[in-house]
């Protein structure tokens, strides 16, 4: 199977994991719990505008696929993000949201993750296991990493990739190397006056551009009134998507799993 089917293969993976999951009655009943329903109402009022009504993403990231959400325990990771925000990622803080409201939103997000999880014949409820994904050849993956993929031009097994296989679950790791979070994309916006603004790119479409500037200010302009230069350090990942064969993907993943 060549590169032309790569997208179909991985779309199938993620559709299986996050959309057409096998749901047990107990999982479906999760959404009927009072705290989940309260959390759903609070979430849709405060969060849905960026993350989508079902937490599947919009302007903001998909929370069902979020490693932080999936590793959260009783709000230990989610609550600080809600309370303090993430200015560097364009997310506002909600300091007035009380602990009960946050707890309900956490319950809603965990319910959404549970509903989107795969339940296999062995009863696994957290997506694909390592045994299901680890079908490639690690040595061939290493050769691709240092050869045709040119991954070593940006990454190092002793620096940014050190211990990467311990940091993420198998499914998360494969997802991140194929579709890494694009939170490092920046843009230079030039006005007709000659003034320029530089910062993290928050949004860009055919109508407007928005950035978080170096001083932490949110700024946006109609696209027809400015010139925009985008710098995307992850552009190489996007280019590889059209070049990978299925074997390349499985081999690179097998290599990354050795970096513990």
ZAFIMAR-469954 format. One line per 4 residues: their letters; for each residue y, x, z of N, C-alpha, C. Coordinates in Angstrom, 3 decimals. Layout:
BEGIN
A> Y X Z Y X Z Y X Z ~ ... .
END
This chain:
BEGIN
XXXX> -1.193 0.853 0.000 0.000 0.000 0.000 1.247 0.891 0.000 ~ 2.130 0.656 -0.946 3.280 1.530 -1.091 4.502 0.970 -0.398 ~ 5.649 1.656 -0.587 6.860 1.311 0.141 7.322 -0.104 -0.143 ~ 6.998 -0.642 -1.307 7.474 -1.983 -1.639 6.935 -3.027 -0.687 .
XXXX> 5.828 -2.748 0.040 5.263 -3.712 0.966 5.581 -3.390 2.414 ~ 6.281 -2.306 2.656 6.587 -1.897 4.021 7.374 -2.962 4.766 ~ 8.406 -3.507 4.116 9.225 -4.508 4.781 8.395 -5.730 5.116 ~ 7.497 -6.126 4.217 6.664 -7.295 4.457 5.759 -7.066 5.654 .
XXXX> 5.192 -5.857 5.739 4.293 -5.540 6.834 5.004 -5.643 8.170 ~ 6.176 -5.010 8.264 6.855 -4.994 9.554 7.579 -6.299 9.844 ~ 7.962 -7.005 8.812 8.476 -8.336 9.057 7.369 -9.183 9.661 ~ 6.126 -9.006 9.151 4.987 -9.731 9.706 4.787 -9.380 11.162 .
XXXX> 4.875 -8.082 11.504 4.732 -7.665 12.894 5.702 -8.433 13.778 ~ 6.990 -8.388 13.410 7.998 -8.934 14.295 8.044 -10.445 14.272 ~ 7.675 -11.048 13.147 7.545 -12.505 13.138 6.438 -12.912 14.098 ~ 5.342 -12.158 14.071 4.233 -12.475 14.978 4.654 -12.309 16.428 .
XXXX> 5.392 -11.226 16.703 5.762 -10.941 18.081 6.811 -11.899 18.597 ~ 7.803 -12.176 17.763 8.979 -12.863 18.276 9.180 -14.292 17.776 ~ 8.388 -14.732 16.801 8.657 -16.068 16.288 7.444 -16.981 16.372 ~ 6.363 -16.636 15.616 5.226 -17.531 15.564 4.168 -17.113 16.584 .
XXXX> 4.601 -16.976 17.831 3.695 -16.558 18.897 2.739 -17.691 19.257 ~ 1.557 -17.317 19.759 0.616 -18.299 20.253 1.065 -18.679 21.653 ~ 1.383 -19.931 21.873 1.948 -20.343 23.141 0.964 -21.204 23.917 ~ 0.747 -20.839 25.157 -0.092 -21.650 26.013 0.752 -22.748 26.628 .
XXXX> 0.123 -23.847 27.132 0.893 -24.900 27.782 1.725 -24.372 28.933 ~ 1.172 -23.393 29.684 1.905 -22.844 30.826 3.186 -22.162 30.381 ~ 3.111 -21.449 29.236 4.308 -20.795 28.715 5.353 -21.820 28.295 ~ 4.906 -22.852 27.575 5.837 -23.866 27.108 6.524 -24.560 28.278 .
XXXX> 5.785 -24.769 29.371 6.351 -25.433 30.545 7.423 -24.606 31.220 ~ 7.486 -23.318 30.927 8.511 -22.476 31.540 9.907 -23.039 31.300 ~ 10.150 -23.558 30.116 11.472 -24.055 29.775 11.829 -25.332 30.527 ~ 10.851 -25.940 31.194 11.106 -27.169 31.939 11.494 -26.905 33.385 .
XXXX> 11.356 -25.669 33.827 11.720 -25.337 35.208 13.217 -25.545 35.417 ~ 13.573 -26.056 36.580 14.974 -26.394 36.840 15.885 -25.181 36.730 ~ 15.446 -24.047 37.299 16.311 -22.859 37.245 16.472 -22.350 35.815 ~ 15.427 -22.502 35.005 15.514 -22.088 33.601 16.473 -22.994 32.841 .
XXXX> 16.415 -24.288 33.102 17.310 -25.213 32.419 18.762 -25.003 32.841 ~ 18.969 -24.719 34.138 20.338 -24.395 34.585 20.800 -23.104 33.916 ~ 19.900 -22.120 33.860 20.246 -20.848 33.229 20.542 -21.011 31.757 ~ 19.794 -21.876 31.084 20.041 -22.126 29.672 21.436 -22.703 29.460 .
XXXX> 21.844 -23.631 30.336 23.173 -24.233 30.221 24.264 -23.193 30.463 ~ 24.096 -22.348 31.497 25.091 -21.308 31.796 25.130 -20.264 30.684 ~ 23.936 -19.896 30.198 23.848 -18.915 29.113 24.594 -19.418 27.878 ~ 24.343 -20.664 27.500 24.966 -21.189 26.291 26.478 -21.312 26.434 .
XXXX> 26.951 -21.484 27.647 28.389 -21.571 27.863 29.049 -20.203 27.804 ~ 28.387 -19.173 28.337 29.027 -17.861 28.475 28.515 -16.787 27.519 ~ 27.281 -16.929 27.039 26.643 -15.823 26.324 26.282 -16.125 24.868 ~ 26.067 -17.403 24.580 25.519 -17.763 23.265 26.439 -17.419 22.113 .
XXXX> 27.751 -17.377 22.367 28.686 -17.098 21.280 28.420 -15.734 20.645 ~ 27.876 -14.799 21.426 27.570 -13.463 20.896 26.068 -13.266 20.637 ~ 25.228 -13.801 21.549 23.800 -13.504 21.479 22.955 -14.625 20.883 ~ 23.595 -15.714 20.431 22.847 -16.822 19.843 22.343 -17.794 20.884 .
XXXX> 22.189 -19.046 20.508 21.817 -20.082 21.472 20.438 -19.866 22.077 ~ 19.539 -19.192 21.347 18.198 -18.931 21.861 17.995 -17.464 22.225 ~ 19.110 -16.725 22.379 19.073 -15.308 22.762 18.427 -14.430 21.698 ~ 18.418 -14.918 20.444 17.800 -14.162 19.356 18.809 -13.316 18.583 .
XXXX> 20.047 -13.244 19.077 21.023 -12.371 18.454 22.016 -13.087 17.573 ~ 23.183 -12.477 17.423 24.251 -12.982 16.571 25.183 -11.825 16.319 ~ 26.432 -11.946 16.767 27.343 -10.796 16.758 26.806 -9.737 17.713 ~ 26.281 -10.190 18.855 25.658 -9.299 19.827 24.171 -9.148 19.542 .
XXXX> 23.487 -8.251 20.255 22.083 -7.968 19.977 21.131 -9.089 20.378 ~ 19.937 -9.031 19.832 18.841 -9.935 20.167 18.340 -9.585 21.563 ~ 18.481 -10.511 22.520 18.076 -10.237 23.892 16.579 -10.411 24.102 ~ 15.930 -11.188 23.252 14.480 -11.352 23.363 13.777 -10.036 23.033 .
XXXX> 14.355 -9.276 22.118 13.776 -7.985 21.744 14.308 -6.843 22.610 ~ 15.263 -7.127 23.469 15.919 -6.076 24.245 14.958 -5.392 25.204 ~ 14.914 -4.067 25.146 14.085 -3.306 26.072 14.567 -3.512 27.502 ~ 15.882 -3.592 27.707 16.425 -3.796 29.054 15.942 -5.124 29.626 .
XXXX> 16.032 -6.188 28.835 15.600 -7.502 29.306 14.105 -7.501 29.606 ~ 13.329 -6.882 28.727 11.879 -6.892 28.899 11.416 -6.015 30.062 ~ 12.237 -5.065 30.483 11.874 -4.220 31.624 12.550 -4.679 32.914 ~ 13.351 -5.713 32.833 14.043 -6.236 34.013 13.048 -6.867 34.985 .
XXXX> 13.325 -6.683 36.271 12.534 -7.323 37.320 13.485 -8.024 38.278 ~ 13.431 -9.347 38.248 14.238 -10.170 39.150 15.731 -9.877 39.033 ~ 16.172 -9.518 37.841 17.601 -9.319 37.623 18.116 -7.938 37.943 ~ 17.232 -6.992 38.267 17.712 -5.663 38.668 18.452 -4.940 37.552 .
XXXX> 18.109 -5.230 36.297 18.783 -4.595 35.164 19.800 -5.528 34.509 ~ 19.461 -6.811 34.441 20.331 -7.764 33.756 21.594 -8.059 34.554 ~ 21.458 -8.265 35.867 22.602 -8.672 36.692 23.781 -7.698 36.618 ~ 23.550 -6.375 36.735 24.699 -5.449 36.653 25.414 -5.517 35.305 .
XXXX> 24.656 -5.751 34.226 25.274 -5.841 32.901 26.159 -7.083 32.820 ~ 25.677 -8.197 33.370 26.474 -9.428 33.358 27.730 -9.258 34.208 ~ 27.576 -8.698 35.391 28.708 -8.577 36.319 29.744 -7.559 35.855 ~ 29.270 -6.417 35.344 30.182 -5.324 35.013 30.512 -5.227 33.528 .
XXXX> 29.719 -5.904 32.696 29.934 -5.813 31.262 29.563 -4.446 30.728 ~ 29.781 -4.270 29.444 29.567 -2.972 28.795 30.718 -2.756 27.822 ~ 31.798 -2.230 28.345 33.002 -2.059 27.531 32.740 -1.211 26.301 ~ 31.864 -0.199 26.441 31.588 0.684 25.306 30.804 -0.023 24.211 .
XXXX> 30.189 -1.171 24.539 29.433 -1.923 23.555 30.122 -3.237 23.183 ~ 31.337 -3.414 23.682 32.097 -4.609 23.340 31.737 -5.843 24.132 ~ 30.976 -5.669 25.229 30.580 -6.826 26.035 31.510 -6.972 27.226 ~ 32.109 -8.156 27.427 33.008 -8.357 28.564 32.243 -8.508 29.873 .
XXXX> 32.925 -8.283 30.983 32.343 -8.482 32.311 32.527 -9.935 32.739 ~ 31.647 -10.405 33.618 31.745 -11.751 34.182 31.739 -11.635 35.710 ~ 32.811 -11.064 36.283 32.835 -10.817 37.730 32.864 -12.081 38.578 ~ 33.280 -13.208 38.009 33.368 -14.462 38.771 32.062 -15.250 38.745 .
XXXX> 31.093 -14.812 37.959 29.809 -15.501 37.916 29.044 -15.195 39.194 ~ 28.621 -16.229 39.917 27.968 -15.984 41.207 26.495 -15.616 41.029 ~ 25.891 -15.174 42.136 24.520 -14.664 42.074 23.520 -15.738 41.668 ~ 23.771 -16.999 42.072 22.854 -18.080 41.708 22.882 -18.321 40.198 .
XXXX> 24.067 -18.309 39.611 24.197 -18.504 38.169 23.520 -17.366 37.408 ~ 23.737 -16.139 37.886 23.113 -14.984 37.233 21.594 -15.073 37.334 ~ 21.105 -15.457 38.518 19.661 -15.591 38.705 19.072 -16.619 37.749 ~ 19.788 -17.705 37.515 19.311 -18.736 36.590 19.301 -18.215 35.149 .
XXXX> 20.340 -17.450 34.774 20.376 -16.877 33.426 19.228 -15.891 33.244 ~ 18.951 -15.101 34.284 17.818 -14.171 34.233 16.519 -14.940 34.014 ~ 16.355 -16.047 34.734 15.145 -16.864 34.582 15.026 -17.408 33.161 ~ 16.144 -17.826 32.595 16.138 -18.327 31.213 15.732 -17.230 30.243 .
XXXX> 16.305 -16.031 30.387 15.983 -14.941 29.467 14.518 -14.537 29.579 ~ 13.994 -14.492 30.795 12.579 -14.160 30.949 11.690 -15.240 30.341 ~ 12.110 -16.489 30.433 11.349 -17.568 29.811 11.350 -17.432 28.298 ~ 12.513 -17.063 27.730 12.597 -16.871 26.278 11.696 -15.721 25.836 .
XXXX> 11.656 -14.641 26.620 10.785 -13.516 26.280 9.321 -13.949 26.337 ~ 8.962 -14.705 27.372 7.579 -15.156 27.519 7.168 -16.038 26.347 ~ 8.065 -16.900 25.904 7.750 -17.776 24.788 7.628 -17.014 23.481 ~ 8.301 -15.890 23.386 8.285 -15.104 22.151 7.225 -14.019 22.157 .
XXXX> 6.410 -13.973 23.201 5.418 -12.910 23.320 4.087 -13.331 22.727 ~ 3.373 -12.344 22.242 2.066 -12.588 21.644 1.000 -12.642 22.725 ~ 0.145 -13.620 22.637 -1.022 -13.673 23.515 -2.252 -13.443 22.655 ~ -2.909 -12.327 22.844 -4.073 -11.995 22.027 -5.332 -12.591 22.639 .
XXXX> -6.459 -12.380 21.970 -7.726 -12.884 22.493 -8.099 -12.210 23.802 ~ -7.489 -11.038 24.076 -7.733 -10.343 25.340 -6.757 -10.782 26.419 ~ -5.832 -11.660 26.043 -4.893 -12.167 27.035 -3.627 -11.350 27.159 ~ -3.398 -10.397 26.267 -2.189 -9.598 26.342 -0.989 -10.465 26.027 .
XXXX> 0.081 -10.318 26.805 1.242 -11.193 26.625 2.522 -10.413 26.394 ~ 2.399 -9.168 26.015 3.608 -8.356 25.840 3.621 -7.644 24.499 ~ 3.137 -8.311 23.473 3.194 -7.726 22.145 1.969 -6.869 21.852 ~ 2.084 -6.010 20.866 0.970 -5.193 20.436 0.682 -4.074 21.424 .
XXXX> -0.590 -3.827 21.676 -0.998 -2.741 22.551 -0.952 -1.430 21.789 ~ -1.050 -0.325 22.531 -1.052 0.994 21.900 -2.242 1.130 20.964 ~ -3.403 0.579 21.365 -4.592 0.695 20.534 -4.411 -0.018 19.195 ~ -3.652 -1.127 19.207 -3.439 -1.864 17.970 -2.471 -1.141 17.028 .
XXXX> -1.521 -0.416 17.597 -0.503 0.239 16.784 -0.864 1.672 16.400 ~ -1.659 2.337 17.240 -1.912 3.765 17.048 -3.049 3.974 16.048 ~ -2.722 3.820 14.766 -3.725 3.961 13.707 -3.421 5.143 12.787 ~ -2.308 5.826 13.018 -1.916 6.921 12.145 -2.416 8.279 12.604 .
XXXX> -2.024 9.300 11.858 -2.416 10.680 12.152 -1.190 11.428 12.666 ~ -1.258 11.892 13.913 -0.107 12.524 14.546 0.322 13.798 13.829 ~ -0.638 14.578 13.353 -0.294 15.825 12.673 0.417 15.533 11.352 ~ -0.047 14.515 10.635 0.622 14.122 9.393 2.019 13.594 9.696 .
XXXX> 2.150 12.888 10.822 3.466 12.395 11.227 4.412 13.529 11.549 ~ 3.904 14.571 12.168 4.728 15.747 12.482 5.197 16.426 11.193 ~ 4.299 16.527 10.223 4.670 17.138 8.945 5.747 16.316 8.238 ~ 5.654 15.003 8.330 6.672 14.142 7.716 7.993 14.290 8.458 .
XXXX> 7.925 14.378 9.784 9.115 14.534 10.626 9.891 15.788 10.239 ~ 9.183 16.878 10.054 9.827 18.151 9.726 9.950 18.393 8.222 ~ 9.306 17.542 7.431 9.322 17.721 5.992 10.090 16.649 5.254 ~ 9.368 15.751 4.593 9.982 14.753 3.706 10.984 13.852 4.414 .
XXXX> 10.713 13.516 5.678 11.624 12.626 6.398 12.911 13.280 6.838 ~ 12.905 14.628 6.967 14.060 15.403 7.415 14.612 14.901 8.754 ~ 13.711 14.403 9.592 14.129 13.847 10.887 14.708 14.912 11.806 ~ 14.245 16.158 11.625 14.672 17.232 12.520 16.135 17.599 12.315 .
XXXX> 16.764 17.108 11.236 18.181 17.427 11.031 19.061 16.738 12.069 ~ 18.556 15.653 12.657 19.329 14.923 13.682 18.624 14.870 15.032 ~ 17.299 15.071 15.045 16.531 14.886 16.272 15.767 16.151 16.655 ~ 15.487 16.260 17.951 14.713 17.394 18.460 13.702 16.887 19.480 .
XXXX> 12.457 17.357 19.370 11.417 16.925 20.305 11.671 17.457 21.703 ~ 12.482 18.499 21.840 12.765 19.065 23.165 14.092 18.570 23.738 ~ 14.840 17.807 22.962 16.138 17.310 23.453 16.147 15.784 23.466 ~ 16.721 15.141 22.447 16.871 13.679 22.503 15.543 12.936 22.475 .
XXXX> 14.484 13.542 21.910 13.191 12.865 21.848 12.230 13.306 22.948 ~ 12.676 14.163 23.845 11.809 14.629 24.930 11.392 13.436 25.802 ~ 10.096 13.235 25.939 9.586 12.159 26.779 9.806 10.767 26.218 ~ 10.093 10.655 24.916 10.435 9.353 24.333 9.296 8.353 24.468 .
XXXX> 8.045 8.815 24.420 6.908 7.900 24.498 6.736 7.313 25.889 ~ 7.339 7.956 26.902 7.288 7.419 28.263 8.396 6.409 28.520 ~ 9.454 6.492 27.719 10.612 5.646 27.953 10.434 4.235 27.405 ~ 9.614 4.087 26.353 9.499 2.797 25.683 8.044 2.397 25.499 .
XXXX> 7.809 1.100 25.509 6.472 0.588 25.213 6.149 0.900 23.761 ~ 4.869 0.862 23.368 4.521 1.158 21.974 5.284 0.312 20.964 ~ 5.369 -1.011 21.209 6.079 -1.880 20.266 7.561 -1.553 20.214 ~ 8.156 -1.276 21.391 9.577 -0.934 21.437 9.832 0.381 20.710 .
XXXX> 8.939 1.349 20.901 9.127 2.663 20.280 9.069 2.551 18.759 ~ 8.093 1.810 18.256 7.996 1.658 16.800 9.216 0.920 16.254 ~ 9.662 -0.102 16.995 10.837 -0.861 16.547 12.080 0.015 16.526 ~ 12.230 0.885 17.531 13.444 1.701 17.632 13.511 2.767 16.546 .
XXXX> 12.368 3.326 16.143 12.481 4.362 15.107 12.648 3.728 13.727 ~ 12.175 2.499 13.553 12.388 1.813 12.284 13.765 1.160 12.218 ~ 14.146 0.506 13.294 15.423 -0.221 13.329 16.172 0.157 14.607 ~ 16.686 1.386 14.711 17.346 1.823 15.947 18.602 1.006 16.229 .
XXXX> 18.927 0.794 17.522 20.153 0.061 17.865 21.364 0.747 17.243 ~ 22.154 -0.011 16.538 23.283 0.581 15.810 24.558 0.478 16.652 ~ 24.516 1.033 17.859 25.670 0.971 18.745 26.514 2.240 18.698 ~ 26.199 3.134 17.751 26.971 4.374 17.634 27.780 4.413 16.342 .
XXXX> 27.870 3.269 15.659 28.646 3.203 14.421 30.134 3.115 14.771 ~ 30.943 3.972 14.160 32.385 3.974 14.403 33.129 3.677 13.102 ~ 34.404 3.370 13.259 35.213 3.059 12.080 36.641 3.558 12.279 ~ 37.247 3.991 11.196 38.668 4.338 11.165 39.373 3.236 10.370 .
XXXX> 40.304 2.556 11.034 41.037 1.463 10.395 42.463 1.945 10.124 ~ 42.864 1.908 8.860 44.198 2.368 8.460 45.052 1.174 8.054 ~ 46.222 1.046 8.684 47.147 -0.033 8.354 48.041 0.378 7.187 ~ 48.712 -0.593 6.580 49.624 -0.306 5.479 50.776 0.590 5.917 .
XXXX> 51.105 0.546 7.210 52.188 1.370 7.753 51.803 2.835 7.875 ~ 50.509 3.098 7.719 50.018 4.459 7.879 49.394 4.715 9.232 ~ 49.578 3.785 10.178 48.995 3.947 11.508 47.494 3.757 11.434 ~ 46.766 4.537 12.223 45.313 4.483 12.198 44.742 4.209 13.581 .
XXXX> 43.636 3.513 13.601 42.924 3.225 14.839 41.464 3.605 14.638 ~ 40.892 4.256 15.652 39.509 4.712 15.568 38.751 4.213 16.790 ~ 37.528 3.790 16.564 36.724 3.343 17.694 35.370 2.836 17.266 ~ 34.652 2.263 18.209 33.328 1.729 17.944 33.441 0.474 17.087 .
XXXX> 32.646 0.411 16.035 32.661 -0.752 15.153 31.917 -1.901 15.816 ~ 32.614 -3.003 16.038 32.022 -4.182 16.642 31.622 -5.220 15.610 ~ 32.412 -5.324 14.536 32.118 -6.338 13.527 32.770 -5.958 12.206 ~ 32.048 -6.205 11.128 32.601 -5.970 9.793 31.913 -6.916 8.826 .
XXXX> 32.697 -7.789 8.198 32.153 -8.643 7.163 33.178 -8.745 6.041 ~ 33.043 -9.716 5.177 33.934 -9.835 4.023 35.322 -10.331 4.403 ~ 35.497 -10.700 5.681 36.759 -11.320 6.072 37.546 -10.523 7.107 ~ 36.861 -9.902 8.077 37.620 -9.160 9.082 36.804 -8.016 9.658 .
XXXX> 37.524 -7.105 10.310 36.909 -5.967 10.967 37.386 -5.938 12.412 ~ 36.522 -5.549 13.314 36.875 -5.452 14.738 36.292 -4.167 15.310 ~ 37.073 -3.500 16.141 36.625 -2.281 16.804 36.992 -2.317 18.281 ~ 36.336 -1.467 19.049 36.743 -1.173 20.419 37.360 0.210 20.361 .
XXXX> 38.694 0.296 20.524 39.353 1.577 20.276 39.105 2.574 21.399 ~ 39.610 3.775 21.232 39.331 4.863 22.170 39.882 4.606 23.560 ~ 40.840 3.693 23.682 41.402 3.353 24.986 40.740 2.128 25.607 ~ 39.714 1.619 24.946 38.998 0.476 25.482 39.559 -0.878 25.080 .
XXXX> 40.477 -0.910 24.114 41.084 -2.162 23.672 40.329 -2.734 22.489 ~ 40.118 -4.058 22.525 39.519 -4.762 21.397 40.607 -5.006 20.364 ~ 40.342 -4.632 19.110 41.321 -4.828 18.041 40.609 -5.368 16.800 ~ 41.262 -6.296 16.108 40.676 -6.840 14.879 41.776 -7.110 13.861 .
XXXX> 41.393 -7.084 12.576 42.336 -7.292 11.475 41.630 -8.038 10.344 ~ 42.379 -8.824 9.579 41.828 -9.361 8.324 41.512 -8.178 7.409 ~ 40.352 -8.200 6.809 39.901 -7.048 6.033 40.808 -6.744 4.851 ~ 41.428 -7.767 4.274 42.266 -7.554 3.101 43.577 -6.843 3.430 .
XXXX> 43.896 -6.716 4.727 45.154 -6.092 5.126 45.003 -4.639 5.557 ~ 43.779 -4.118 5.580 43.551 -2.759 6.076 42.543 -2.036 5.188 ~ 42.447 -0.722 5.410 41.407 0.088 4.794 40.472 0.559 5.906 ~ 39.182 0.513 5.652 38.198 0.826 6.682 37.254 1.928 6.208 .
XXXX> 37.103 2.950 7.029 36.115 4.004 6.781 35.086 3.943 7.900 ~ 33.837 3.736 7.533 32.770 3.584 8.513 31.946 4.863 8.611 ~ 31.663 5.276 9.843 30.771 6.421 10.060 29.541 5.919 10.799 ~ 28.404 6.008 10.129 27.145 5.525 10.705 26.152 6.679 10.804 .
XXXX> 25.977 7.259 12.005 25.042 8.379 12.144 23.588 7.968 11.933 ~ 23.328 6.654 11.888 21.964 6.178 11.692 21.689 5.773 10.245 ~ 22.603 6.119 9.369 22.427 5.750 7.955 21.123 6.311 7.390 ~ 20.702 7.470 7.891 19.457 8.071 7.417 18.253 7.197 7.698 .
XXXX> 18.265 6.499 8.851 17.159 5.596 9.171 17.080 4.458 8.156 ~ 18.230 3.923 7.799 18.258 2.829 6.828 17.760 3.289 5.462 ~ 18.122 4.510 5.081 17.677 5.041 3.794 16.164 5.234 3.762 ~ 15.604 5.628 4.902 14.160 5.855 4.948 13.363 4.562 4.817 .
XXXX> 13.955 3.442 5.211 13.226 2.177 5.142 12.747 1.861 3.729 ~ 13.515 2.296 2.739 13.124 2.033 1.351 12.181 3.112 0.809 ~ 11.919 4.139 1.615 11.078 5.249 1.154 9.731 5.320 1.873 ~ 9.678 4.824 3.110 8.431 4.881 3.867 7.286 4.189 3.130 .
XXXX> 6.119 4.785 3.192 4.888 4.050 2.904 4.350 3.565 4.246 ~ 3.382 2.664 4.222 2.776 2.217 5.472 2.166 3.402 6.228 ~ 1.544 4.312 5.480 0.930 5.483 6.118 1.993 6.329 6.814 ~ 3.137 6.521 6.170 4.215 7.295 6.796 4.599 6.693 8.146 .
XXXX> 4.765 5.389 8.164 5.187 4.703 9.393 4.158 4.905 10.492 ~ 2.885 4.694 10.186 1.846 4.844 11.199 1.718 6.297 11.661 ~ 1.884 7.238 10.743 1.773 8.651 11.100 2.941 9.096 11.978 ~ 4.154 8.699 11.611 5.322 9.085 12.420 5.223 8.475 13.809 .
XXXX> 4.805 7.212 13.877 4.632 6.587 15.184 3.606 7.338 16.020 ~ 2.489 7.738 15.405 1.448 8.486 16.126 2.020 9.799 16.643 ~ 2.868 10.458 15.858 3.496 11.702 16.307 4.435 11.451 17.483 ~ 5.260 10.412 17.376 6.199 10.117 18.462 5.465 9.795 19.756 .
XXXX> 4.284 9.202 19.650 3.519 8.883 20.848 2.996 10.128 21.558 ~ 3.038 11.284 20.888 2.614 12.530 21.553 3.741 13.135 22.371 ~ 4.971 12.612 22.223 6.131 13.201 22.906 6.302 12.564 24.272 ~ 5.461 12.965 25.191 5.442 12.379 26.541 6.042 13.328 27.567 .
END
